[in-house]
Amino acid sequence: MLIRKENESDYKKIYDVVKAAFESADHADGNEQDLVSKLRAGNAFLPELSLVAEVEGTIVGHIMFTKAWVGETMILALAPLSVNPDYQHRGIGSALIKEGHRIAVDMGIPYSVVLGSEMYYPRFGYVPAHRYGIKAPFDVPEEKFMACKLRTDAPAVCGTVEYAEEFGIE
């Protein structure tokens, strides 16, 4: 498996992977593939943190981290993480998250937030975000809105996450 930055020639394949990954997801709105395209065109896009996983030259997974803010502190929003259903449960999502975190640490980014499964994301260091003083800008069960402290020297933060406008969160 190869994890690398996406490039423009990957966009159609990424679109298809994201769509397939969320077709059978429990909590999906069916527009995740379009969200990726919108985020890529927005101000919160970080090209270094839009990664693909390839198996034998085929893109089978994708992850995107975009800029988000808690007060004056830039953090990351992990969304979405997608793995083609035929390749799930093989460590591809884990590899994408770990590589994304590694790059984020190198970039000096202190935290990442995710809205997702409390059964999946804690293995990567995610805990309920309120433990770090981070609040969701929407109503959600505490255990589903999580944050990961990426850097040991991360500054303390306190406030509500401001997501990229492409997420459509008011």
Contacts in CASP RR format, 6 or more apart in sequence:
PFRMAT RR
TARGET T0000
AUTHOR 0000-0000-0000
METHOD contacts of the structure
MODEL  1
MLIRKENESDYKKIYDVVKAAFESADHADGNEQDLVSKLRAGNAFLPELS
LVAEVEGTIVGHIMFTKAWVGETMILALAPLSVNPDYQHRGIGSALIKEG
HRIAVDMGIPYSVVLGSEMYYPRFGYVPAHRYGIKAPFDVPEEKFMACKL
RTDAPAVCGTVEYAEEFGIE
1 53 0 8 1.000
1 54 0 8 1.000
1 55 0 8 1.000
1 92 0 8 1.000
1 95 0 8 1.000
2 53 0 8 1.000
2 54 0 8 1.000
2 55 0 8 1.000
2 57 0 8 1.000
3 51 0 8 1.000
3 52 0 8 1.000
3 53 0 8 1.000
3 54 0 8 1.000
3 95 0 8 1.000
3 96 0 8 1.000
3 99 0 8 1.000
4 51 0 8 1.000
4 52 0 8 1.000
4 54 0 8 1.000
5 47 0 8 1.000
5 48 0 8 1.000
5 50 0 8 1.000
5 51 0 8 1.000
5 52 0 8 1.000
6 14 0 8 1.000
6 47 0 8 1.000
6 50 0 8 1.000
6 51 0 8 1.000
6 52 0 8 1.000
6 62 0 8 1.000
10 52 0 8 1.000
10 59 0 8 1.000
11 37 0 8 1.000
11 40 0 8 1.000
13 52 0 8 1.000
13 59 0 8 1.000
14 36 0 8 1.000
14 52 0 8 1.000
14 59 0 8 1.000
14 61 0 8 1.000
14 62 0 8 1.000
14 82 0 8 1.000
15 33 0 8 1.000
15 36 0 8 1.000
15 37 0 8 1.000
16 33 0 8 1.000
17 59 0 8 1.000
17 60 0 8 1.000
17 61 0 8 1.000
17 62 0 8 1.000
17 82 0 8 1.000
17 83 0 8 1.000
17 84 0 8 1.000
18 32 0 8 1.000
18 33 0 8 1.000
18 36 0 8 1.000
18 62 0 8 1.000
18 80 0 8 1.000
18 82 0 8 1.000
19 30 0 8 1.000
19 32 0 8 1.000
19 33 0 8 1.000
20 82 0 8 1.000
20 84 0 8 1.000
20 85 0 8 1.000
21 32 0 8 1.000
21 61 0 8 1.000
21 80 0 8 1.000
21 82 0 8 1.000
21 83 0 8 1.000
21 84 0 8 1.000
21 85 0 8 1.000
21 88 0 8 1.000
22 28 0 8 1.000
22 30 0 8 1.000
22 32 0 8 1.000
22 33 0 8 1.000
22 80 0 8 1.000
22 82 0 8 1.000
23 30 0 8 1.000
23 85 0 8 1.000
24 85 0 8 1.000
27 116 0 8 1.000
32 80 0 8 1.000
32 82 0 8 1.000
35 79 0 8 1.000
35 80 0 8 1.000
35 166 0 8 1.000
35 167 0 8 1.000
36 62 0 8 1.000
36 64 0 8 1.000
36 80 0 8 1.000
38 166 0 8 1.000
39 45 0 8 1.000
39 64 0 8 1.000
39 66 0 8 1.000
39 164 0 8 1.000
39 166 0 8 1.000
39 167 0 8 1.000
40 50 0 8 1.000
40 64 0 8 1.000
41 166 0 8 1.000
42 164 0 8 1.000
42 166 0 8 1.000
43 67 0 8 1.000
43 164 0 8 1.000
44 66 0 8 1.000
44 67 0 8 1.000
44 68 0 8 1.000
44 77 0 8 1.000
44 163 0 8 1.000
44 164 0 8 1.000
44 165 0 8 1.000
44 166 0 8 1.000
45 66 0 8 1.000
45 67 0 8 1.000
46 65 0 8 1.000
46 66 0 8 1.000
46 67 0 8 1.000
46 76 0 8 1.000
48 103 0 8 1.000
48 107 0 8 1.000
49 63 0 8 1.000
49 64 0 8 1.000
49 65 0 8 1.000
49 66 0 8 1.000
49 76 0 8 1.000
49 100 0 8 1.000
49 103 0 8 1.000
49 104 0 8 1.000
49 107 0 8 1.000
50 62 0 8 1.000
50 63 0 8 1.000
50 64 0 8 1.000
50 65 0 8 1.000
51 62 0 8 1.000
51 63 0 8 1.000
51 64 0 8 1.000
51 96 0 8 1.000
51 99 0 8 1.000
51 100 0 8 1.000
51 103 0 8 1.000
52 59 0 8 1.000
52 61 0 8 1.000
52 62 0 8 1.000
53 59 0 8 1.000
53 60 0 8 1.000
53 61 0 8 1.000
53 62 0 8 1.000
53 83 0 8 1.000
53 92 0 8 1.000
53 93 0 8 1.000
53 95 0 8 1.000
53 96 0 8 1.000
54 60 0 8 1.000
55 87 0 8 1.000
55 92 0 8 1.000
60 83 0 8 1.000
60 84 0 8 1.000
60 86 0 8 1.000
60 87 0 8 1.000
60 92 0 8 1.000
61 82 0 8 1.000
61 83 0 8 1.000
61 84 0 8 1.000
61 87 0 8 1.000
61 92 0 8 1.000
61 93 0 8 1.000
61 96 0 8 1.000
62 80 0 8 1.000
62 81 0 8 1.000
62 82 0 8 1.000
62 96 0 8 1.000
63 78 0 8 1.000
63 80 0 8 1.000
63 81 0 8 1.000
63 82 0 8 1.000
63 93 0 8 1.000
63 96 0 8 1.000
63 97 0 8 1.000
63 100 0 8 1.000
64 78 0 8 1.000
64 79 0 8 1.000
64 80 0 8 1.000
65 76 0 8 1.000
65 77 0 8 1.000
65 78 0 8 1.000
65 100 0 8 1.000
65 104 0 8 1.000
65 112 0 8 1.000
66 76 0 8 1.000
66 77 0 8 1.000
66 79 0 8 1.000
66 164 0 8 1.000
67 74 0 8 1.000
67 75 0 8 1.000
67 76 0 8 1.000
67 77 0 8 1.000
67 164 0 8 1.000
68 74 0 8 1.000
68 75 0 8 1.000
68 76 0 8 1.000
68 77 0 8 1.000
68 113 0 8 1.000
68 161 0 8 1.000
68 162 0 8 1.000
68 163 0 8 1.000
68 164 0 8 1.000
69 75 0 8 1.000
69 161 0 8 1.000
69 162 0 8 1.000
70 111 0 8 1.000
70 134 0 8 1.000
70 157 0 8 1.000
70 158 0 8 1.000
70 159 0 8 1.000
70 160 0 8 1.000
70 161 0 8 1.000
70 162 0 8 1.000
71 157 0 8 1.000
71 159 0 8 1.000
71 162 0 8 1.000
73 110 0 8 1.000
73 111 0 8 1.000
73 155 0 8 1.000
73 157 0 8 1.000
74 109 0 8 1.000
75 109 0 8 1.000
75 110 0 8 1.000
75 111 0 8 1.000
75 112 0 8 1.000
75 113 0 8 1.000
75 134 0 8 1.000
75 147 0 8 1.000
75 157 0 8 1.000
75 161 0 8 1.000
76 104 0 8 1.000
76 109 0 8 1.000
76 111 0 8 1.000
76 112 0 8 1.000
76 113 0 8 1.000
76 150 0 8 1.000
77 112 0 8 1.000
77 113 0 8 1.000
77 114 0 8 1.000
77 161 0 8 1.000
77 163 0 8 1.000
77 164 0 8 1.000
77 167 0 8 1.000
78 97 0 8 1.000
78 112 0 8 1.000
78 113 0 8 1.000
78 114 0 8 1.000
79 114 0 8 1.000
79 115 0 8 1.000
79 167 0 8 1.000
81 93 0 8 1.000
81 96 0 8 1.000
81 97 0 8 1.000
83 92 0 8 1.000
83 93 0 8 1.000
83 96 0 8 1.000
94 123 0 8 1.000
94 124 0 8 1.000
97 124 0 8 1.000
98 124 0 8 1.000
101 112 0 8 1.000
101 124 0 8 1.000
101 148 0 8 1.000
101 150 0 8 1.000
104 112 0 8 1.000
104 150 0 8 1.000
105 150 0 8 1.000
105 151 0 8 1.000
108 150 0 8 1.000
108 151 0 8 1.000
109 150 0 8 1.000
109 151 0 8 1.000
110 149 0 8 1.000
110 150 0 8 1.000
110 151 0 8 1.000
110 153 0 8 1.000
110 154 0 8 1.000
110 155 0 8 1.000
110 157 0 8 1.000
111 132 0 8 1.000
111 134 0 8 1.000
111 147 0 8 1.000
111 148 0 8 1.000
111 149 0 8 1.000
111 150 0 8 1.000
111 154 0 8 1.000
111 157 0 8 1.000
112 126 0 8 1.000
112 147 0 8 1.000
112 148 0 8 1.000
112 150 0 8 1.000
113 129 0 8 1.000
113 134 0 8 1.000
113 145 0 8 1.000
113 146 0 8 1.000
113 147 0 8 1.000
113 148 0 8 1.000
113 161 0 8 1.000
114 121 0 8 1.000
114 126 0 8 1.000
114 145 0 8 1.000
114 146 0 8 1.000
114 147 0 8 1.000
114 148 0 8 1.000
115 136 0 8 1.000
115 140 0 8 1.000
115 144 0 8 1.000
115 145 0 8 1.000
115 146 0 8 1.000
116 144 0 8 1.000
116 145 0 8 1.000
116 146 0 8 1.000
117 144 0 8 1.000
118 143 0 8 1.000
118 144 0 8 1.000
118 146 0 8 1.000
121 146 0 8 1.000
121 148 0 8 1.000
122 146 0 8 1.000
124 148 0 8 1.000
125 148 0 8 1.000
125 149 0 8 1.000
126 146 0 8 1.000
126 147 0 8 1.000
126 148 0 8 1.000
127 146 0 8 1.000
127 147 0 8 1.000
127 148 0 8 1.000
128 142 0 8 1.000
128 143 0 8 1.000
128 145 0 8 1.000
128 146 0 8 1.000
128 147 0 8 1.000
129 135 0 8 1.000
129 136 0 8 1.000
129 145 0 8 1.000
129 146 0 8 1.000
129 147 0 8 1.000
129 161 0 8 1.000
130 142 0 8 1.000
131 147 0 8 1.000
132 147 0 8 1.000
132 149 0 8 1.000
132 156 0 8 1.000
132 157 0 8 1.000
133 156 0 8 1.000
133 157 0 8 1.000
133 158 0 8 1.000
133 159 0 8 1.000
134 147 0 8 1.000
134 157 0 8 1.000
134 158 0 8 1.000
134 159 0 8 1.000
134 160 0 8 1.000
134 161 0 8 1.000
135 159 0 8 1.000
135 160 0 8 1.000
135 161 0 8 1.000
136 145 0 8 1.000
136 160 0 8 1.000
136 161 0 8 1.000
137 160 0 8 1.000
137 161 0 8 1.000
137 162 0 8 1.000
137 163 0 8 1.000
137 169 0 8 1.000
138 169 0 8 1.000
163 169 0 8 1.000
END
